Amino acid sequence: MAARIEHLVTSGTFSLDGGTWDVDNNVWIVGDDHEVIVIDAAHDAEAIAAAVGGRTLRAIVCTHAHNDHIDAAPALAERAGAPILLHPDDLPLWKQTHPDKAPDAELTDGQGLTVAGIELTVLHTPGHAPGAVCLYAPALTALFSGDTLFAGGPGATGRSYSHFPTIIESIRDRLLTLPGDTVVHTGHGGRPPSPPRLRTSRSGSAAVSDAHSRPSPARPRLASVASRCGGLLLFYMNWVSCYATP
């Protein structure tokens, strides 16, 4: 059977810089009837293991190491005998949650992860966190963006280990170069309203075009990432091009 994407929502808390917030996280399972990978083992190892079922879990891939994306990873790994993969730049964040358990292997930019006959390419996209990554699966027309990119624009950069100009560079240079029909599977959130589309003009600058006549997708497409902020990403990118230090 062909590879497919499955979706699970788990609930818990996110803690950083002395604050704690209730959050719902998207857990993505990619594979077929025989083998899968889990992207972001959040909060509930038992629920994730139940969704995996009797299939072989090839890897637990962490898009970054904020606690709400990794808190269930060690328990799931022990239960399934699967390795945990994390970009090494996020080890300081990882150790805040799991000081006595290290990831099993590193993620590197350009690395290919193969499951169920398809390949997911690791894209290092720092900004929300130093070791944040996205996973691009062209065979599924899918991008798993973690907290780097949402329907309304960039992920948050207001806390420790995050950096606003860096996340903008990551989105501009690594994500907006992907095909515009790529469906974005985010770390949080669900079905967005029908948004305007973000396209690239002939001059190479970002521009927003209206797409309200189009049906709303179940997931935001890459061409629509500026949606709910009414062109906020366009503003950000223009700000960077005018004021950011080369």
Contacts in CASP RR format, 6 or more apart in sequence:
PFRMAT RR
TARGET T0000
AUTHOR 0000-0000-0000
METHOD contacts of the structure
MODEL  1
MAARIEHLVTSGTFSLDGGTWDVDNNVWIVGDDHEVIVIDAAHDAEAIAA
AVGGRTLRAIVCTHAHNDHIDAAPALAERAGAPILLHPDDLPLWKQTHPD
KAPDAELTDGQGLTVAGIELTVLHTPGHAPGAVCLYAPALTALFSGDTLF
AGGPGATGRSYSHFPTIIESIRDRLLTLPGDTVVHTGHGGRPPSPPRLRT
SRSGSAAVSDAHSRPSPARPRLASVASRCGGLLLFYMNWVSCYATP
1 32 0 8 1.000
1 33 0 8 1.000
2 32 0 8 1.000
2 116 0 8 1.000
3 30 0 8 1.000
3 31 0 8 1.000
3 32 0 8 1.000
3 115 0 8 1.000
3 116 0 8 1.000
3 117 0 8 1.000
3 118 0 8 1.000
3 139 0 8 1.000
3 140 0 8 1.000
4 30 0 8 1.000
4 31 0 8 1.000
4 32 0 8 1.000
4 140 0 8 1.000
5 28 0 8 1.000
5 29 0 8 1.000
5 30 0 8 1.000
5 31 0 8 1.000
5 140 0 8 1.000
5 142 0 8 1.000
5 185 0 8 1.000
6 28 0 8 1.000
6 29 0 8 1.000
6 30 0 8 1.000
6 31 0 8 1.000
6 36 0 8 1.000
6 51 0 8 1.000
7 26 0 8 1.000
7 27 0 8 1.000
7 28 0 8 1.000
7 29 0 8 1.000
7 185 0 8 1.000
8 26 0 8 1.000
8 27 0 8 1.000
8 28 0 8 1.000
8 29 0 8 1.000
8 47 0 8 1.000
8 48 0 8 1.000
8 51 0 8 1.000
9 24 0 8 1.000
9 25 0 8 1.000
9 26 0 8 1.000
9 27 0 8 1.000
10 24 0 8 1.000
10 25 0 8 1.000
10 27 0 8 1.000
10 42 0 8 1.000
10 43 0 8 1.000
10 44 0 8 1.000
10 47 0 8 1.000
10 48 0 8 1.000
10 72 0 8 1.000
11 22 0 8 1.000
11 23 0 8 1.000
11 24 0 8 1.000
11 25 0 8 1.000
11 43 0 8 1.000
11 44 0 8 1.000
12 22 0 8 1.000
12 23 0 8 1.000
12 24 0 8 1.000
12 25 0 8 1.000
12 42 0 8 1.000
12 43 0 8 1.000
12 68 0 8 1.000
12 71 0 8 1.000
13 20 0 8 1.000
13 21 0 8 1.000
13 22 0 8 1.000
13 23 0 8 1.000
13 67 0 8 1.000
13 68 0 8 1.000
14 20 0 8 1.000
14 21 0 8 1.000
14 23 0 8 1.000
14 66 0 8 1.000
14 67 0 8 1.000
14 68 0 8 1.000
15 21 0 8 1.000
15 67 0 8 1.000
16 66 0 8 1.000
16 67 0 8 1.000
16 159 0 8 1.000
16 160 0 8 1.000
17 159 0 8 1.000
17 160 0 8 1.000
23 68 0 8 1.000
23 188 0 8 1.000
24 188 0 8 1.000
24 189 0 8 1.000
25 40 0 8 1.000
25 42 0 8 1.000
25 43 0 8 1.000
25 68 0 8 1.000
25 69 0 8 1.000
25 187 0 8 1.000
25 188 0 8 1.000
26 40 0 8 1.000
26 42 0 8 1.000
26 185 0 8 1.000
26 186 0 8 1.000
26 187 0 8 1.000
26 188 0 8 1.000
26 189 0 8 1.000
26 190 0 8 1.000
27 38 0 8 1.000
27 39 0 8 1.000
27 40 0 8 1.000
27 41 0 8 1.000
27 42 0 8 1.000
27 48 0 8 1.000
27 51 0 8 1.000
28 38 0 8 1.000
28 39 0 8 1.000
28 40 0 8 1.000
28 144 0 8 1.000
28 185 0 8 1.000
29 36 0 8 1.000
29 37 0 8 1.000
29 38 0 8 1.000
29 39 0 8 1.000
29 48 0 8 1.000
29 51 0 8 1.000
29 52 0 8 1.000
30 36 0 8 1.000
30 37 0 8 1.000
30 39 0 8 1.000
30 115 0 8 1.000
30 116 0 8 1.000
30 118 0 8 1.000
30 120 0 8 1.000
30 137 0 8 1.000
30 140 0 8 1.000
30 144 0 8 1.000
31 37 0 8 1.000
31 55 0 8 1.000
31 115 0 8 1.000
31 116 0 8 1.000
31 118 0 8 1.000
32 55 0 8 1.000
32 116 0 8 1.000
33 55 0 8 1.000
34 55 0 8 1.000
34 56 0 8 1.000
34 116 0 8 1.000
35 55 0 8 1.000
35 56 0 8 1.000
35 57 0 8 1.000
35 58 0 8 1.000
35 115 0 8 1.000
35 116 0 8 1.000
36 52 0 8 1.000
36 55 0 8 1.000
36 56 0 8 1.000
36 57 0 8 1.000
36 58 0 8 1.000
36 115 0 8 1.000
36 116 0 8 1.000
37 57 0 8 1.000
37 58 0 8 1.000
37 59 0 8 1.000
37 60 0 8 1.000
37 61 0 8 1.000
37 113 0 8 1.000
37 115 0 8 1.000
37 120 0 8 1.000
38 48 0 8 1.000
38 52 0 8 1.000
38 57 0 8 1.000
38 59 0 8 1.000
38 60 0 8 1.000
38 61 0 8 1.000
38 76 0 8 1.000
38 82 0 8 1.000
39 61 0 8 1.000
39 63 0 8 1.000
39 135 0 8 1.000
39 144 0 8 1.000
39 146 0 8 1.000
40 61 0 8 1.000
40 62 0 8 1.000
40 63 0 8 1.000
40 69 0 8 1.000
40 70 0 8 1.000
40 146 0 8 1.000
40 187 0 8 1.000
41 48 0 8 1.000
41 60 0 8 1.000
41 62 0 8 1.000
41 69 0 8 1.000
41 70 0 8 1.000
41 71 0 8 1.000
41 72 0 8 1.000
41 73 0 8 1.000
41 76 0 8 1.000
41 77 0 8 1.000
41 84 0 8 1.000
42 68 0 8 1.000
42 69 0 8 1.000
42 70 0 8 1.000
42 71 0 8 1.000
42 72 0 8 1.000
43 68 0 8 1.000
43 71 0 8 1.000
43 72 0 8 1.000
44 72 0 8 1.000
45 72 0 8 1.000
45 75 0 8 1.000
45 76 0 8 1.000
45 79 0 8 1.000
48 72 0 8 1.000
48 76 0 8 1.000
49 76 0 8 1.000
49 79 0 8 1.000
49 80 0 8 1.000
52 80 0 8 1.000
57 76 0 8 1.000
57 80 0 8 1.000
57 81 0 8 1.000
57 82 0 8 1.000
58 82 0 8 1.000
58 115 0 8 1.000
59 82 0 8 1.000
59 83 0 8 1.000
59 84 0 8 1.000
59 85 0 8 1.000
59 113 0 8 1.000
59 115 0 8 1.000
60 73 0 8 1.000
60 76 0 8 1.000
60 77 0 8 1.000
60 82 0 8 1.000
60 83 0 8 1.000
60 84 0 8 1.000
60 85 0 8 1.000
61 85 0 8 1.000
61 107 0 8 1.000
61 113 0 8 1.000
61 135 0 8 1.000
62 69 0 8 1.000
62 70 0 8 1.000
62 73 0 8 1.000
62 84 0 8 1.000
62 85 0 8 1.000
62 86 0 8 1.000
62 87 0 8 1.000
62 90 0 8 1.000
62 94 0 8 1.000
62 103 0 8 1.000
62 107 0 8 1.000
63 69 0 8 1.000
63 132 0 8 1.000
63 133 0 8 1.000
63 134 0 8 1.000
63 135 0 8 1.000
63 144 0 8 1.000
63 145 0 8 1.000
63 146 0 8 1.000
63 147 0 8 1.000
63 148 0 8 1.000
63 187 0 8 1.000
64 87 0 8 1.000
64 90 0 8 1.000
64 93 0 8 1.000
64 128 0 8 1.000
64 129 0 8 1.000
64 131 0 8 1.000
64 132 0 8 1.000
64 133 0 8 1.000
64 146 0 8 1.000
64 147 0 8 1.000
65 86 0 8 1.000
65 90 0 8 1.000
65 91 0 8 1.000
65 93 0 8 1.000
65 94 0 8 1.000
65 97 0 8 1.000
65 129 0 8 1.000
65 131 0 8 1.000
66 93 0 8 1.000
66 129 0 8 1.000
66 147 0 8 1.000
67 93 0 8 1.000
67 96 0 8 1.000
67 97 0 8 1.000
69 146 0 8 1.000
69 147 0 8 1.000
69 187 0 8 1.000
70 86 0 8 1.000
70 94 0 8 1.000
70 97 0 8 1.000
70 98 0 8 1.000
71 97 0 8 1.000
73 84 0 8 1.000
73 98 0 8 1.000
74 84 0 8 1.000
74 98 0 8 1.000
74 101 0 8 1.000
76 82 0 8 1.000
77 83 0 8 1.000
77 84 0 8 1.000
77 104 0 8 1.000
83 103 0 8 1.000
83 104 0 8 1.000
83 105 0 8 1.000
84 103 0 8 1.000
84 104 0 8 1.000
84 105 0 8 1.000
85 103 0 8 1.000
85 104 0 8 1.000
85 105 0 8 1.000
85 106 0 8 1.000
85 107 0 8 1.000
85 113 0 8 1.000
86 94 0 8 1.000
86 103 0 8 1.000
86 106 0 8 1.000
86 107 0 8 1.000
86 131 0 8 1.000
87 106 0 8 1.000
87 107 0 8 1.000
87 108 0 8 1.000
87 122 0 8 1.000
87 124 0 8 1.000
87 131 0 8 1.000
87 132 0 8 1.000
87 133 0 8 1.000
88 106 0 8 1.000
88 131 0 8 1.000
89 124 0 8 1.000
89 126 0 8 1.000
89 129 0 8 1.000
89 130 0 8 1.000
89 131 0 8 1.000
90 129 0 8 1.000
90 130 0 8 1.000
90 131 0 8 1.000
90 132 0 8 1.000
91 102 0 8 1.000
91 103 0 8 1.000
92 130 0 8 1.000
92 161 0 8 1.000
93 129 0 8 1.000
93 130 0 8 1.000
93 161 0 8 1.000
94 102 0 8 1.000
94 103 0 8 1.000
107 122 0 8 1.000
107 124 0 8 1.000
107 133 0 8 1.000
108 122 0 8 1.000
108 124 0 8 1.000
109 122 0 8 1.000
109 123 0 8 1.000
109 124 0 8 1.000
109 133 0 8 1.000
110 121 0 8 1.000
110 122 0 8 1.000
110 123 0 8 1.000
110 124 0 8 1.000
111 121 0 8 1.000
111 122 0 8 1.000
112 119 0 8 1.000
112 120 0 8 1.000
112 121 0 8 1.000
112 122 0 8 1.000
113 119 0 8 1.000
113 120 0 8 1.000
113 121 0 8 1.000
113 122 0 8 1.000
113 135 0 8 1.000
114 120 0 8 1.000
118 137 0 8 1.000
118 139 0 8 1.000
118 140 0 8 1.000
119 137 0 8 1.000
119 139 0 8 1.000
120 135 0 8 1.000
120 136 0 8 1.000
120 137 0 8 1.000
120 144 0 8 1.000
121 135 0 8 1.000
121 136 0 8 1.000
121 137 0 8 1.000
121 138 0 8 1.000
122 133 0 8 1.000
122 134 0 8 1.000
122 135 0 8 1.000
123 133 0 8 1.000
123 134 0 8 1.000
123 135 0 8 1.000
123 136 0 8 1.000
123 174 0 8 1.000
123 175 0 8 1.000
124 131 0 8 1.000
124 132 0 8 1.000
124 133 0 8 1.000
124 170 0 8 1.000
124 174 0 8 1.000
125 132 0 8 1.000
125 133 0 8 1.000
125 134 0 8 1.000
125 145 0 8 1.000
125 148 0 8 1.000
125 149 0 8 1.000
125 167 0 8 1.000
125 170 0 8 1.000
125 171 0 8 1.000
125 174 0 8 1.000
125 175 0 8 1.000
126 132 0 8 1.000
126 163 0 8 1.000
126 166 0 8 1.000
126 167 0 8 1.000
126 170 0 8 1.000
127 148 0 8 1.000
127 157 0 8 1.000
127 162 0 8 1.000
127 163 0 8 1.000
127 164 0 8 1.000
127 166 0 8 1.000
127 167 0 8 1.000
127 170 0 8 1.000
128 146 0 8 1.000
128 147 0 8 1.000
128 148 0 8 1.000
128 154 0 8 1.000
128 155 0 8 1.000
128 156 0 8 1.000
128 157 0 8 1.000
128 162 0 8 1.000
128 167 0 8 1.000
129 147 0 8 1.000
129 161 0 8 1.000
129 162 0 8 1.000
130 161 0 8 1.000
132 146 0 8 1.000
132 147 0 8 1.000
132 148 0 8 1.000
132 170 0 8 1.000
134 143 0 8 1.000
134 144 0 8 1.000
134 145 0 8 1.000
134 146 0 8 1.000
134 148 0 8 1.000
134 149 0 8 1.000
134 174 0 8 1.000
134 175 0 8 1.000
135 143 0 8 1.000
135 144 0 8 1.000
136 142 0 8 1.000
136 143 0 8 1.000
136 144 0 8 1.000
136 178 0 8 1.000
136 182 0 8 1.000
137 143 0 8 1.000
137 144 0 8 1.000
138 179 0 8 1.000
141 179 0 8 1.000
141 181 0 8 1.000
141 182 0 8 1.000
141 183 0 8 1.000
142 182 0 8 1.000
142 183 0 8 1.000
142 185 0 8 1.000
143 149 0 8 1.000
143 175 0 8 1.000
143 178 0 8 1.000
143 182 0 8 1.000
143 183 0 8 1.000
143 184 0 8 1.000
143 185 0 8 1.000
143 222 0 8 1.000
144 185 0 8 1.000
145 175 0 8 1.000
145 184 0 8 1.000
145 185 0 8 1.000
145 186 0 8 1.000
145 187 0 8 1.000
146 186 0 8 1.000
146 187 0 8 1.000
147 155 0 8 1.000
147 156 0 8 1.000
147 186 0 8 1.000
147 187 0 8 1.000
147 188 0 8 1.000
148 154 0 8 1.000
148 155 0 8 1.000
148 167 0 8 1.000
148 170 0 8 1.000
148 171 0 8 1.000
148 175 0 8 1.000
149 155 0 8 1.000
149 171 0 8 1.000
149 175 0 8 1.000
149 184 0 8 1.000
149 186 0 8 1.000
149 225 0 8 1.000
150 184 0 8 1.000
150 186 0 8 1.000
150 188 0 8 1.000
150 189 0 8 1.000
150 220 0 8 1.000
150 225 0 8 1.000
151 184 0 8 1.000
151 186 0 8 1.000
151 192 0 8 1.000
151 195 0 8 1.000
151 220 0 8 1.000
151 224 0 8 1.000
151 225 0 8 1.000
151 227 0 8 1.000
151 228 0 8 1.000
152 192 0 8 1.000
152 195 0 8 1.000
152 220 0 8 1.000
152 225 0 8 1.000
152 226 0 8 1.000
152 227 0 8 1.000
152 228 0 8 1.000
152 229 0 8 1.000
152 232 0 8 1.000
152 233 0 8 1.000
153 171 0 8 1.000
153 225 0 8 1.000
153 226 0 8 1.000
153 227 0 8 1.000
153 229 0 8 1.000
153 232 0 8 1.000
153 233 0 8 1.000
153 236 0 8 1.000
154 164 0 8 1.000
154 167 0 8 1.000
154 168 0 8 1.000
154 171 0 8 1.000
154 233 0 8 1.000
154 236 0 8 1.000
155 167 0 8 1.000
156 162 0 8 1.000
157 163 0 8 1.000
157 164 0 8 1.000
157 166 0 8 1.000
157 167 0 8 1.000
158 164 0 8 1.000
165 240 0 8 1.000
165 244 0 8 1.000
168 236 0 8 1.000
168 237 0 8 1.000
168 239 0 8 1.000
168 240 0 8 1.000
168 244 0 8 1.000
169 240 0 8 1.000
169 244 0 8 1.000
171 225 0 8 1.000
171 233 0 8 1.000
172 206 0 8 1.000
172 237 0 8 1.000
172 240 0 8 1.000
175 222 0 8 1.000
175 225 0 8 1.000
176 198 0 8 1.000
176 200 0 8 1.000
176 206 0 8 1.000
176 222 0 8 1.000
176 225 0 8 1.000
178 222 0 8 1.000
179 222 0 8 1.000
180 221 0 8 1.000
180 222 0 8 1.000
180 223 0 8 1.000
181 221 0 8 1.000
181 222 0 8 1.000
181 223 0 8 1.000
182 221 0 8 1.000
182 222 0 8 1.000
183 217 0 8 1.000
183 219 0 8 1.000
183 220 0 8 1.000
183 221 0 8 1.000
183 222 0 8 1.000
184 219 0 8 1.000
184 220 0 8 1.000
184 221 0 8 1.000
184 222 0 8 1.000
184 225 0 8 1.000
185 219 0 8 1.000
186 219 0 8 1.000
186 220 0 8 1.000
190 219 0 8 1.000
191 216 0 8 1.000
191 218 0 8 1.000
191 219 0 8 1.000
192 216 0 8 1.000
192 220 0 8 1.000
192 224 0 8 1.000
192 227 0 8 1.000
192 228 0 8 1.000
193 216 0 8 1.000
193 227 0 8 1.000
193 228 0 8 1.000
194 211 0 8 1.000
194 212 0 8 1.000
194 214 0 8 1.000
194 215 0 8 1.000
194 216 0 8 1.000
195 211 0 8 1.000
195 220 0 8 1.000
195 224 0 8 1.000
195 226 0 8 1.000
195 227 0 8 1.000
195 228 0 8 1.000
196 208 0 8 1.000
196 209 0 8 1.000
196 210 0 8 1.000
196 211 0 8 1.000
196 212 0 8 1.000
196 224 0 8 1.000
196 226 0 8 1.000
196 227 0 8 1.000
196 230 0 8 1.000
196 231 0 8 1.000
197 208 0 8 1.000
197 209 0 8 1.000
197 210 0 8 1.000
197 211 0 8 1.000
197 221 0 8 1.000
197 223 0 8 1.000
197 224 0 8 1.000
197 226 0 8 1.000
198 206 0 8 1.000
198 207 0 8 1.000
198 208 0 8 1.000
198 222 0 8 1.000
198 223 0 8 1.000
198 224 0 8 1.000
198 225 0 8 1.000
198 226 0 8 1.000
198 231 0 8 1.000
198 233 0 8 1.000
198 234 0 8 1.000
199 206 0 8 1.000
199 207 0 8 1.000
199 208 0 8 1.000
199 209 0 8 1.000
199 223 0 8 1.000
200 206 0 8 1.000
200 207 0 8 1.000
201 207 0 8 1.000
205 237 0 8 1.000
205 238 0 8 1.000
205 241 0 8 1.000
206 226 0 8 1.000
206 233 0 8 1.000
206 234 0 8 1.000
206 237 0 8 1.000
206 238 0 8 1.000
207 234 0 8 1.000
208 226 0 8 1.000
208 230 0 8 1.000
208 231 0 8 1.000
208 234 0 8 1.000
211 223 0 8 1.000
211 224 0 8 1.000
217 224 0 8 1.000
220 227 0 8 1.000
225 233 0 8 1.000
226 232 0 8 1.000
226 233 0 8 1.000
226 234 0 8 1.000
END
